[in-house]
Amino acid sequence: MRKNCLSIIVLWAVAAVAQPTAREWNAAVRAGWNLGNQMECPAPGQNNEGYDIANPANALNAETAWGNPMVTKAMIDAVKAAGFDAVRIPVRWQHHITDEATMSVDAAWMNRLKEIVGYCLDNDMRVIINTHHDQWLERRVTNAYKTENNRRLGQLWTNIATAFRDYDYRLAFAGTNEVHMPNNWNAPTAENQAVQNAYNQTFVDAVRATGGNNAKRHLVVQTYNTSIDFGLRSNGFIIPTDVAGNGNNYMSVEFHYYTPWDYCGDATSYYWGESYKGNAKTSTSTEKNMRQDFERAAKAWSAVGLGVIIGEWGITDHWDNAMNMPSIHTNMTYYCKTLTEEALSRGFAAFVWDNNAFGNGQEKFGIFDRHQGMTVKVSWIVSGIMNGAATNVHVPAASTRTPAILCVSGRRLIVKRGDKNYDLRGYADTEMRGRVGR
């Protein structure tokens, strides 16, 4: 009888752990990484800014269209070995649609994506897939396209979610990317914001309707242009309504953070932080500004039970002369450590951008050299991230639904629910993982 009761408790505990809230999912991510400039490329010969929806004969070559080699398991193994435990995979779908009316995805493209997701899950990494650079969606944020774009988006996510419905909780979906009007990074109009709000709701509705593991899968919705400022209620952002019983527990809001841009992206400032103000070309933005930004995100979203994800962040490699390069790189290490600490202390999951581009100047966000056996070419970036990840542990607020795992050691698992502790002896970690599976 005791054995049967213990088995029931184990199954109950594993089931709860297998469906974490969005905040629990994010808190488990110590260091996230973006597989950038890979699965979001256009097919060779197609206009990167075009709105066409098709499946050209060379569509599968999109993976290498921007000069990167095909993704291999060894690449993802190297990312895991470096200390990263989560991967965001940006995906462009518009050049892999076999039927625009139903937004059916080419089976070969879907299978290739499943293969890459599998590389990550085999390393027990969390994964996010999204829609990324689908220009018909991201650049047409007006009422003239609202109805048709929502129809397409809903059908597309129905197809994606159905294909991944049986995958376990480690896989999350993100509905859109940096939605904004072409060449306009300014604040949205009320019309723009309403369209983005509609995109988010359509995404949530479509995924949840597919059932299975998608009923409580972690879903990530975006602010307009993935900006903190444009995601505040005062600017018209509306949190999507999830299905009955889910509340805000299984959703995160995503923003991107290349801030300050003069330091992170524009390559005009070479130092950042209060203690570096004595150096020439130091950004006026400091740690105080970062903390204020993150606190605004926490108050707007964490406070109402949502998770928060920094889907992209990074520093383009740049220096003014070879003599100053070491001190500038040391400063980059400090920025990365600070951002990682500030994000983790609030339970945010942060994913650094890596486009495999190296050198001095703008858009040099490479970390692992995919052409050279995944050699880490910017050790100062990785060092900062990992040092930051080692110094903070965020524990989500207690949930009445999910038991807290207090101790996992060998064949011993202690689980807490309410005011009771359950010592589940005799169940090996492999047995526990086998019950979760993917």
JOJOUR-V113500 format. One record per residue. N is the residue number from 1. SS is DSSP state (H for helix, E for strand, L for the rest). PHI is phi in whole degrees, 0 to 359 (* if undefined). NEAR is the number of other C-alpha atoms within 12 Angstrom. Layout:
BEGIN
n,ss,phi,near
N,SS,PHI,NEAR
N,SS,PHI,NEAR
END
This chain:
BEGIN
n,ss,phi,near
1,L,*,7
2,H,300,10
3,H,298,13
4,H,296,10
5,H,298,13
6,H,297,20
7,H,298,22
8,H,298,16
9,H,296,27
10,H,298,35
11,H,298,23
12,H,297,25
13,H,295,32
14,H,294,30
15,H,300,24
16,H,292,27
17,H,296,30
18,L,290,33
19,L,231,33
20,L,288,37
21,L,292,39
22,H,300,44
23,H,293,41
24,H,291,45
25,H,302,42
26,H,293,50
27,H,295,34
28,L,279,34
29,L,269,43
30,L,274,42
31,L,209,51
32,E,258,44
33,E,223,45
34,E,260,41
35,L,276,47
36,L,278,41
37,L,56,35
38,L,226,36
39,L,275,45
40,L,258,39
41,L,282,38
42,L,285,39
43,L,295,34
44,L,307,21
45,L,89,18
46,L,265,24
47,L,291,19
48,L,299,24
49,L,260,24
50,L,285,22
51,L,255,23
52,L,294,23
53,L,241,35
54,L,198,28
55,L,219,30
56,L,296,23
57,L,300,18
58,L,260,20
59,H,300,34
60,H,293,31
61,H,281,29
62,H,301,36
63,H,302,35
64,H,246,25
65,L,293,24
66,L,259,24
67,L,92,23
68,L,266,30
69,L,288,24
70,L,299,26
71,L,288,33
72,L,237,26
73,H,298,22
74,H,300,21
75,H,297,29
76,H,292,39
77,H,302,28
78,H,292,27
79,H,297,36
80,H,296,28
81,H,297,23
82,L,282,25
83,L,116,28
84,L,279,37
85,L,235,39
86,E,207,44
87,E,229,46
88,E,260,48
89,E,247,45
90,L,293,39
91,L,224,39
92,L,263,44
93,L,256,48
94,H,295,43
95,H,261,45
96,H,222,39
97,E,256,33
98,E,274,25
99,E,211,22
100,L,296,25
101,L,296,18
102,L,252,19
103,L,54,29
104,E,290,32
105,E,262,35
106,L,306,29
107,H,301,21
108,H,294,20
109,H,293,33
110,H,297,30
111,H,294,18
112,H,294,25
113,H,296,36
114,H,299,29
115,H,297,20
116,H,290,36
117,H,302,39
118,H,298,29
119,H,303,28
120,H,290,40
121,H,295,29
122,H,297,24
123,L,266,26
124,L,55,28
125,L,258,36
126,E,282,42
127,E,222,48
128,E,238,49
129,E,242,41
130,E,219,39
131,L,253,39
132,L,216,37
133,L,69,37
134,L,282,40
135,H,293,33
136,H,301,35
137,H,266,43
138,H,283,39
139,L,253,31
140,L,239,33
141,L,258,35
142,L,224,30
143,H,296,20
144,H,298,13
145,H,246,23
146,H,303,28
147,H,295,20
148,H,292,24
149,H,295,35
150,H,292,37
151,H,299,25
152,H,298,32
153,H,298,43
154,H,298,37
155,H,291,30
156,H,298,41
157,H,288,41
158,H,298,32
159,H,290,29
160,H,294,40
161,H,297,41
162,H,296,27
163,H,296,26
164,L,251,33
165,L,303,28
166,L,271,23
167,L,288,32
168,L,280,34
169,L,299,39
170,L,293,44
171,E,268,43
172,E,241,44
173,E,245,53
174,E,238,42
175,L,290,52
176,L,223,51
177,L,228,41
178,L,270,38
179,L,287,43
180,L,196,35
181,L,292,26
182,L,306,23
183,L,59,13
184,L,226,18
185,L,260,18
186,L,280,18
187,L,300,25
188,L,287,31
189,L,284,22
190,H,301,20
191,H,294,24
192,H,302,35
193,H,295,38
194,H,296,30
195,H,293,38
196,H,298,47
197,H,301,38
198,H,293,39
199,H,303,47
200,H,298,43
201,H,292,34
202,H,299,34
203,H,301,42
204,H,298,44
205,H,299,32
206,H,295,32
207,H,293,39
208,H,299,33
209,H,293,25
210,L,279,26
211,L,68,22
212,H,59,20
213,H,293,32
214,H,285,38
215,H,297,32
216,L,229,39
217,L,294,42
218,L,293,46
219,E,247,53
220,E,244,49
221,E,252,51
222,E,242,51
223,L,283,49
224,H,299,46
225,H,57,37
226,H,46,40
227,L,253,37
228,L,301,37
229,H,304,29
230,H,278,37
231,H,257,36
232,L,274,28
233,H,303,20
234,H,297,13
235,H,260,23
236,L,97,24
237,L,289,37
238,L,241,28
239,L,289,34
240,L,299,32
241,L,269,25
242,L,273,32
243,L,292,23
244,L,304,13
245,L,96,12
246,L,273,26
247,L,55,19
248,L,260,32
249,L,294,40
250,L,243,40
251,E,232,46
252,E,236,49
253,E,257,50
254,E,250,47
255,E,227,42
256,E,250,38
257,E,218,36
258,L,259,33
259,L,234,35
260,L,282,33
261,H,296,24
262,H,298,24
263,H,265,35
264,H,277,38
265,L,234,27
266,L,281,25
267,L,63,32
268,L,255,26
269,L,249,34
270,L,248,42
271,E,225,40
272,L,214,42
273,L,115,33
274,H,303,20
275,H,286,17
276,H,254,25
277,L,295,19
278,L,284,14
279,L,275,19
280,L,292,18
281,L,58,22
282,E,262,26
283,L,297,31
284,L,285,27
285,L,283,29
286,L,224,25
287,H,304,27
288,H,301,18
289,H,296,22
290,H,298,29
291,H,296,22
292,H,297,18
293,H,299,30
294,H,293,38
295,H,293,24
296,H,297,24
297,H,295,39
298,H,295,34
299,H,290,21
300,H,283,29
301,L,239,38
302,H,300,30
303,H,295,21
304,H,252,21
305,L,91,28
306,L,277,40
307,E,279,46
308,E,228,52
309,E,233,53
310,E,268,49
311,E,292,52
312,E,214,38
313,E,199,40
314,L,166,46
315,L,230,52
316,L,293,41
317,L,289,42
318,L,199,35
319,L,207,32
320,L,270,22
321,L,200,14
322,L,299,12
323,L,293,10
324,L,271,18
325,H,305,20
326,H,301,21
327,H,290,23
328,H,293,35
329,H,293,32
330,H,298,27
331,H,294,36
332,H,297,36
333,H,301,31
334,H,296,32
335,H,300,42
336,H,297,43
337,H,296,34
338,H,295,34
339,H,299,48
340,H,298,44
341,H,297,33
342,H,294,35
343,H,292,44
344,H,293,41
345,H,295,31
346,L,254,38
347,L,81,41
348,L,278,46
349,E,263,50
350,E,241,49
351,E,239,43
352,E,286,46
353,L,277,40
354,L,221,41
355,L,253,37
356,L,62,33
357,L,245,28
358,L,234,24
359,L,137,21
360,L,235,26
361,L,139,25
362,L,286,25
363,L,62,28
364,L,259,30
365,L,261,37
366,L,296,38
367,L,237,39
368,E,262,38
369,E,278,28
370,L,289,33
371,L,270,22
372,L,233,16
373,L,63,19
374,L,62,28
375,E,298,21
376,E,281,26
377,L,262,25
378,L,231,34
379,H,300,24
380,H,293,27
381,H,286,40
382,H,298,39
383,H,300,30
384,H,297,31
385,H,297,42
386,H,290,33
387,H,294,26
388,H,293,29
389,H,292,35
390,L,274,22
391,L,253,20
392,L,226,27
393,L,232,24
394,L,256,27
395,L,251,22
396,L,300,29
397,L,301,24
398,L,302,20
399,L,245,21
400,L,285,14
401,L,269,23
402,L,254,26
403,L,289,34
404,E,268,29
405,E,276,26
406,E,274,18
407,E,205,19
408,E,234,21
409,E,212,17
410,L,59,16
411,L,259,17
412,E,240,22
413,E,228,29
414,E,252,25
415,E,242,30
416,E,248,27
417,E,225,22
418,L,63,14
419,L,255,11
420,E,245,13
421,E,252,18
422,E,242,27
423,E,265,24
424,E,261,33
425,E,282,23
426,L,90,20
427,L,247,26
428,L,290,18
429,H,304,21
430,H,294,15
431,H,293,19
432,H,295,28
433,H,294,21
434,H,298,16
435,H,282,22
436,H,276,26
437,L,55,21
438,L,229,24
END
